[in-house]
Amino acid sequence: MNGFGRELIGLGCLVVLLGSVHNSDAQQSAQQDAPAASFGVPLPGPDGWGIGDERGNGNTQSFGTRLRCAAQLVHPLARVYEIGRVLSRSMPQSPFGDGPVNVEYLPTRGLPFTRHAGNGEVLSGGLGSQGTQFDALGHFGFLDTAWPGTGPFPADQAKYYNGFTQAQVKPAADGALQKLGVDKAAPIVTSAVMLDAVAYRGRRLNAGELVTAADITGMLLAQGLQSRGILPGDAVFIHTGWGSLWIDPAENPLSTEYYSMGPGLAVDAQQYLAARTVVLIALDNPFTDPVPTPSDTLPGLPFNVHHNNLTQQGIHQIQNLVLDEMARDRVSLSCAIVLPLRVLGGAGSPVRPIAIGVPRH
């Protein structure tokens, strides 16, 4: 049998496998119960992903996670949801970002002795820390004791994911990350669970409000996902409603209500998701962590969720998602495709994530 014949048989088997998902409610049920959900996804061993690993839970991305996407990808009613912000100089800009984003639009140019006309622009600023951004594992490190803020910062004492030291990760102050850069991150193609905290609470979450582990189990139950739960290699999106404060063009992009504070994950919620070996945690808020900082945060680590995700469990993060449309359409399960730019030694990247799912409204 030639290769084309084998491809036809394989496609036929897939169609048969997915033949029961021709309406959105059936598709939701199939995703909870289908054998595909239990197909093997690589898991870390007792000592994590191994000495020298730089991908963290990116190692889960495999045939198993792609297979879990199959029902959404072939469903005739599936929609593609743009869940990233448009990058612009007039958007709200993070005070924690590495410089405001600016876009300089260049005049239309021509090439001598040709009929061509061309356009372009110059993009500058903290590209990995503004807009919808993807955190590399090397974005955060930690010290054994808190820096008092006086004297030079002891960068040489910083530690990172998987035991890497500052000398291994960033040996030169003005150099690229040699380890754990965004160029080492795995492409993410996996099933995504969207947890709708707005529907669960009946309102937009308040500044500093926590999404707890109990909230996660409650949302899974409310959205009919209690049987499926959170699977290894999943991406988890959490709709807090904070994104409604994102206004572009902003009157003053450097000082906006959106970036003044926000809701976020509780420590026990981060631990709940980490125990399930998720690859990505992403919220429609600016910090992932709650701001103001809650009282149960670990000493010296006000951004405790960032710390645990990036330096301890190897879980990537995205800030500033757009989840309103998915929430409106009750798309609790989707196929997420997340491809950060491969910036050599970058600590993060602008990202255009998409989710492919079936509306259920």
Backbone hydrogen bonds, N-H to C=O, Kabsch-Sander energy under -0.5 kcal/mol:
donor,donor_aa,acceptor,acceptor_aa,energy
6,R,2,N,-1.9
7,E,3,G,-2.2
8,L,4,F,-2.1
9,I,5,G,-2.2
10,G,6,R,-2.6
11,L,7,E,-2.6
12,G,8,L,-2.6
13,C,9,I,-2.4
14,L,10,G,-2.0
15,V,11,L,-2.5
16,V,12,G,-2.3
17,L,13,C,-2.6
18,L,14,L,-2.2
19,G,16,V,-1.0
21,V,18,L,-2.0
27,Q,23,N,-2.3
28,Q,24,S,-2.2
29,S,25,D,-2.2
30,A,26,A,-2.9
31,Q,27,Q,-2.2
32,Q,28,Q,-1.2
33,D,29,S,-1.9
34,A,30,A,-3.0
37,A,34,A,-1.7
38,S,35,P,-2.0
39,F,36,A,-1.4
45,G,48,G,-2.2
48,G,45,G,-2.0
50,G,47,D,-0.8
53,D,50,G,-1.8
57,N,314,G,-2.9
58,G,55,R,-2.3
59,N,56,G,-2.0
60,T,57,N,-1.7
61,Q,58,G,-1.5
66,R,62,S,-2.2
67,L,63,F,-2.6
68,R,64,G,-1.4
69,C,65,T,-0.5
69,C,66,R,-1.0
70,A,67,L,-1.5
72,Q,69,C,-0.6
73,L,69,C,-2.2
74,V,70,A,-1.9
75,H,71,A,-0.8
78,A,75,H,-1.4
79,R,357,G,-3.6
81,Y,79,R,-0.6
81,Y,355,A,-3.5
82,E,80,V,-0.5
83,I,81,Y,-0.8
83,I,353,P,-1.7
88,S,86,V,-0.5
91,M,88,S,-0.7
93,Q,253,P,-3.1
97,G,94,S,-1.2
99,G,97,G,-1.7
102,N,124,S,-2.5
104,E,102,N,-0.5
104,E,122,V,-2.7
105,Y,103,V,-0.6
106,L,104,E,-0.5
106,L,120,G,-2.2
109,R,118,G,-2.8
111,L,116,H,-0.8
114,T,111,L,-1.7
118,G,109,R,-3.0
122,V,104,E,-2.5
123,L,121,E,-0.5
124,S,102,N,-2.5
126,G,99,G,-2.2
127,L,125,G,-2.1
129,S,126,G,-1.7
130,Q,127,L,-0.5
133,Q,131,G,-0.8
133,Q,319,Q,-1.0
134,F,349,S,-2.9
135,D,317,Q,-2.7
136,A,134,F,-0.6
136,A,347,A,-2.0
138,G,180,L,-2.2
139,H,136,A,-1.8
140,F,137,L,-0.7
142,F,159,K,-1.8
155,A,153,F,-2.3
157,Q,154,P,-2.1
158,A,155,A,-1.9
159,K,142,F,-2.4
160,Y,164,F,-2.4
163,G,160,Y,-1.4
164,F,161,Y,-1.5
166,Q,158,A,-1.3
169,V,165,T,-2.6
170,K,166,Q,-2.6
175,G,172,A,-2.0
177,L,345,G,-2.1
178,Q,169,V,-3.6
179,K,169,V,-0.9
182,V,346,G,-3.0
183,D,343,V,-0.7
184,K,181,G,-2.0
185,A,182,V,-1.1
188,I,338,V,-2.1
189,V,187,P,-0.6
190,T,336,A,-2.0
192,A,334,S,-3.0
193,V,235,A,-2.6
194,M,192,A,-0.5
194,M,332,S,-2.7
195,L,193,V,-0.7
195,L,237,F,-3.2
196,D,194,M,-0.6
197,A,195,L,-1.1
197,A,239,H,-1.2
198,V,239,H,-1.1
200,Y,196,D,-1.8
201,R,197,A,-2.4
202,G,198,V,-2.5
203,R,198,V,-1.0
205,L,240,T,-2.6
208,G,262,G,-1.4
208,G,291,V,-0.7
209,E,206,N,-2.0
211,V,264,G,-2.1
212,T,210,L,-0.7
216,I,212,T,-1.9
217,T,213,A,-2.2
218,G,214,A,-2.1
219,M,215,D,-2.8
220,L,216,I,-2.5
221,L,217,T,-1.9
222,A,218,G,-2.6
223,Q,219,M,-2.2
224,G,221,L,-1.5
225,L,220,L,-3.5
226,Q,220,L,-0.7
229,G,225,L,-3.4
231,L,229,G,-0.5
233,G,277,T,-2.7
234,D,231,L,-2.1
235,A,191,S,-2.1
236,V,280,L,-2.4
237,F,193,V,-2.8
237,F,235,A,-0.5
238,I,282,A,-2.0
239,H,195,L,-2.7
240,T,238,I,-0.8
244,S,241,G,-1.8
245,L,242,W,-2.1
246,W,243,G,-1.7
247,I,245,L,-0.6
250,A,90,S,-3.1
255,S,252,N,-2.2
260,S,257,E,-1.3
261,M,257,E,-0.7
262,G,291,V,-2.9
264,G,209,E,-2.2
265,L,288,T,-2.4
266,A,211,V,-2.6
270,Q,266,A,-2.0
271,Q,267,V,-2.2
272,Y,268,D,-1.9
273,L,269,A,-2.2
274,A,270,Q,-2.6
275,A,271,Q,-2.2
276,R,273,L,-0.9
277,T,274,A,-1.9
278,V,273,L,-1.2
279,V,234,D,-2.5
280,L,234,D,-1.0
281,I,316,H,-2.0
282,A,236,V,-2.6
283,L,318,I,-1.4
284,D,238,I,-1.3
289,D,287,F,-2.6
291,V,262,G,-2.9
297,T,294,P,-1.2
301,L,298,L,-2.1
304,N,301,L,-0.5
304,N,302,P,-0.8
307,H,303,F,-2.5
308,N,304,N,-2.9
309,N,305,V,-2.8
310,L,306,H,-2.7
311,T,306,H,-0.5
311,T,307,H,-2.2
312,Q,307,H,-0.8
312,Q,308,N,-1.1
313,Q,308,N,-2.7
314,G,309,N,-0.6
315,I,309,N,-3.2
316,H,279,V,-1.8
317,Q,135,D,-0.6
318,I,281,I,-1.5
319,Q,133,Q,-1.5
320,N,285,N,-2.2
321,L,283,L,-2.0
322,V,83,I,-1.8
323,L,321,L,-0.5
327,A,323,L,-2.4
328,R,324,D,-2.6
329,D,325,E,-2.3
330,R,327,A,-1.0
331,V,326,M,-2.6
332,S,330,R,-1.4
334,S,192,A,-1.8
335,C,356,I,-2.3
336,A,190,T,-3.3
336,A,334,S,-0.6
337,I,354,I,-2.3
338,V,188,I,-2.7
341,L,350,P,-0.9
343,V,341,L,-1.8
344,L,342,R,-0.5
346,G,343,V,-2.4
349,S,134,F,-1.7
351,V,132,T,-2.0
354,I,337,I,-1.9
355,A,81,Y,-1.9
356,I,335,C,-2.4
357,G,79,R,-2.0
357,G,355,A,-0.6
360,R,329,D,-3.6
